[in-house]
Amino acid sequence: MTPAKFITDLWPKISKVCPGLKFQVVSFENTPENARSILKNLGQNIDIVAGAYDDAFLKSRECAVLKLSDEPICCAVSCNHPLAEKETLEISDLYGETLMIIGRGWNQYYDALRDDLWENHPQIHIEDFPFYNVNVYNQCEQEGKLLAAVRPLDNVHPMMKNIPVRWNHTAPFGILHSPGPSEAVALLLDAAAKAMER
C-alpha cells in the first residue's frame, strides 16, 4: 500500500549522484493507527514513505515531503470489469458505476474530485471508504466497483488495473520524511531532487 516502485525507478539516477547510498524496504502492518504513528515518527524505524498528500495531511502527520509529481487520479478497475479493456476512460463511462473515494478530509484533491462528480455527474454513485488497504481493493475487485487511485498504486492488487480518466484531477505524490531528516536521508532527498532535474 506504500509503494517502493518510485525509489526503484529513480534509483539508477540516485546511485549516480550518491553511489554509496543503500536502501532497505521495510514491511509494516497497514492500519490507520500504525500509518499515523509511522508518519509522526519518521526517522525512527522507517525513514521515508511514498504517498499522495496535501498540506493538511503533512501538518497533521508532522512530516515533510519531497514532491515527485502531480499524479492523475485514475480509476482502478477489476481486470474482469467491462471497462478494463479501455486504455482511457471518459467520465460518461463511469455513469451507473460505483466509484469508491477515500473519505472527506483525507485529501483536498480527492475531495475536489468528489465535489465535481456530485455536482456535475450525479449518474456516478460515490461510496466513501476510510483508509486505503488491501481490503478496499478486494472489495472493488469482487463487487465490480471502481476505485479512485493514483498510478504509483498500480501494483497493489494483481487483479486490478489503473486506467486514466479524461478529467482534470490530480494529487501531489512525494517522498514523506521527517522535518529533521538524518544525514543519510538528507543525502537521499538531495540525490532524488537532482535525479528528477535530469
C-alpha positions as CSV (number, residue, x, y, z in Angstrom):
1,M,0.0,0.0,0.0
2,T,3.0,2.3,0.4
3,P,4.8,1.7,-2.9
4,A,8.5,1.3,-3.3
5,K,8.5,1.4,-7.1
6,F,9.1,5.2,-7.1
7,I,12.5,4.6,-5.5
8,T,13.5,1.8,-7.8
9,D,12.5,4.0,-10.8
10,L,14.7,6.8,-9.5
11,W,17.5,4.5,-8.1
12,P,19.8,4.4,-11.2
13,K,19.9,8.2,-11.3
14,I,20.2,8.5,-7.5
15,S,23.1,6.0,-7.4
16,K,25.0,8.1,-10.0
17,V,24.7,11.1,-7.7
18,C,25.3,9.2,-4.5
19,P,26.9,5.8,-5.3
20,G,27.4,4.7,-1.6
21,L,23.8,5.1,-0.6
22,K,21.8,1.9,0.1
23,F,18.2,1.4,1.0
24,Q,16.1,-1.4,2.6
25,V,12.3,-2.0,2.0
26,V,10.6,-2.3,5.4
27,S,7.3,-4.1,5.8
28,F,4.7,-2.9,8.3
29,E,1.0,-3.6,9.2
30,N,-1.1,-1.1,7.2
31,T,-3.7,0.1,9.7
32,P,-4.8,3.8,10.1
33,E,-3.3,3.9,13.6
34,N,0.0,2.4,12.5
35,A,0.3,4.6,9.4
36,R,-0.3,7.7,11.6
37,S,2.3,6.6,14.1
38,I,4.9,5.8,11.4
39,L,4.4,9.2,9.8
40,K,4.7,11.1,13.1
41,N,7.9,9.2,13.9
42,L,9.7,9.1,10.6
43,G,13.4,8.7,11.1
44,Q,13.0,6.2,14.0
45,N,12.1,2.8,12.5
46,I,11.2,4.0,9.0
47,D,12.9,6.9,7.2
48,I,10.7,7.6,4.2
49,V,7.3,6.6,2.9
50,A,5.9,7.5,-0.5
51,G,2.3,8.7,-0.9
52,A,-0.2,11.2,-2.1
53,Y,-0.6,14.2,0.3
54,D,-1.9,17.7,0.8
55,D,-0.8,20.5,3.2
56,A,-3.3,19.5,5.9
57,F,-2.1,15.9,5.7
58,L,1.6,17.0,6.2
59,K,0.6,19.2,9.1
60,S,-1.5,16.6,10.9
61,R,1.2,13.9,10.5
62,E,4.0,16.3,11.4
63,C,6.1,15.3,8.4
64,A,7.7,17.0,5.4
65,V,7.8,16.0,1.7
66,L,9.9,16.0,-1.4
67,K,7.4,16.3,-4.2
68,L,8.0,13.9,-7.0
69,S,5.0,14.6,-9.3
70,D,1.4,15.6,-9.7
71,E,-0.3,12.3,-10.4
72,P,-3.5,12.0,-12.3
73,I,-6.3,10.4,-10.2
74,C,-7.2,7.3,-12.1
75,C,-9.9,4.6,-11.7
76,A,-8.7,1.2,-10.6
77,V,-10.9,-1.5,-12.0
78,S,-11.0,-5.2,-11.9
79,C,-9.4,-7.0,-14.8
80,N,-12.8,-8.7,-15.2
81,H,-14.7,-5.4,-15.4
82,P,-16.1,-4.4,-18.8
83,L,-14.2,-1.1,-18.6
84,A,-10.8,-2.9,-18.1
85,E,-10.5,-3.2,-21.9
86,K,-10.2,0.6,-22.3
87,E,-6.9,2.5,-22.3
88,T,-8.6,5.7,-21.2
89,L,-12.0,6.4,-19.6
90,E,-14.4,9.2,-20.4
91,I,-16.4,10.4,-17.4
92,S,-19.5,9.1,-19.1
93,D,-18.0,5.6,-18.9
94,L,-18.5,5.8,-15.2
95,Y,-22.2,6.5,-15.4
96,G,-24.1,3.9,-13.5
97,E,-21.0,2.7,-11.8
98,T,-20.0,2.9,-8.1
99,L,-16.7,4.9,-7.6
100,M,-15.0,4.5,-4.2
101,I,-13.3,7.6,-3.0
102,I,-11.4,8.0,0.3
103,G,-13.4,9.8,2.9
104,R,-13.8,13.6,3.0
105,G,-11.0,15.4,4.8
106,W,-8.2,12.9,4.0
107,N,-7.0,14.8,0.9
108,Q,-8.3,18.0,-0.6
109,Y,-7.7,16.8,-4.2
110,Y,-9.9,13.7,-3.8
111,D,-12.5,15.9,-2.1
112,A,-12.4,18.2,-5.2
113,L,-13.0,15.1,-7.4
114,R,-15.9,14.0,-5.2
115,D,-17.5,17.5,-5.3
116,D,-17.1,17.8,-9.1
117,L,-18.7,14.4,-9.6
118,W,-21.6,15.1,-7.2
119,E,-22.3,18.5,-8.8
120,N,-21.8,17.7,-12.5
121,H,-22.1,13.9,-12.8
122,P,-24.8,12.6,-10.4
123,Q,-25.1,9.5,-12.6
124,I,-22.0,8.2,-10.8
125,H,-22.6,6.6,-7.4
126,I,-19.9,7.8,-4.9
127,E,-19.1,5.5,-2.0
128,D,-16.6,6.7,0.7
129,F,-14.1,4.5,2.5
130,P,-11.9,5.4,5.5
131,F,-8.5,4.2,4.5
132,Y,-6.5,2.6,1.6
133,N,-5.8,-1.0,2.4
134,V,-5.9,-4.3,0.6
135,N,-9.5,-5.0,1.8
136,V,-10.7,-1.9,-0.2
137,Y,-9.0,-3.3,-3.4
138,N,-10.5,-6.8,-2.7
139,Q,-14.0,-5.2,-2.3
140,C,-13.7,-3.3,-5.6
141,E,-12.4,-6.4,-7.4
142,Q,-15.1,-8.7,-6.0
143,E,-18.0,-6.3,-6.2
144,G,-17.2,-4.7,-9.6
145,K,-16.7,-1.2,-8.1
146,L,-14.2,1.4,-9.3
147,L,-11.6,2.9,-7.0
148,A,-10.1,6.4,-7.2
149,A,-6.3,5.9,-7.0
150,V,-3.0,7.3,-8.3
151,R,-0.7,5.5,-10.7
152,P,2.1,4.7,-8.1
153,L,-0.5,2.3,-6.6
154,D,-0.7,0.3,-9.8
155,N,0.7,-2.9,-8.3
156,V,-1.3,-3.2,-5.1
157,H,-3.7,-5.9,-6.3
158,P,-2.8,-8.3,-9.1
159,M,-6.4,-8.3,-10.5
160,M,-6.9,-4.5,-10.6
161,K,-5.6,-2.0,-13.1
162,N,-5.4,1.8,-13.0
163,I,-7.0,3.5,-16.1
164,P,-6.6,7.2,-16.6
165,V,-9.8,9.3,-16.9
166,R,-10.4,12.4,-19.0
167,W,-10.8,14.8,-16.1
168,N,-8.5,17.4,-14.7
169,H,-8.0,15.9,-11.2
170,T,-4.5,15.2,-9.9
171,A,-2.9,14.7,-6.5
172,P,0.7,15.5,-5.5
173,F,2.8,12.5,-4.8
174,G,6.1,12.5,-3.0
175,I,8.6,11.2,-0.5
176,L,7.4,11.8,3.0
177,H,10.1,12.2,5.6
178,S,11.0,13.7,8.9
179,P,11.2,17.5,9.1
180,G,14.7,17.0,10.5
181,P,16.0,14.1,8.3
182,S,19.1,12.1,9.2
183,E,22.3,12.7,7.2
184,A,21.6,9.6,5.1
185,V,18.0,10.6,4.4
186,A,19.1,14.2,3.5
187,L,21.6,12.7,1.0
188,L,18.8,10.5,-0.5
189,L,16.4,13.5,-0.8
190,D,19.1,15.7,-2.4
191,A,20.1,12.9,-4.8
192,A,16.4,12.3,-5.7
193,A,15.8,16.0,-6.3
194,K,18.9,16.1,-8.6
195,A,17.8,12.9,-10.3
196,M,14.4,14.5,-11.1
197,E,16.1,17.5,-12.7
198,R,17.9,15.4,-15.2
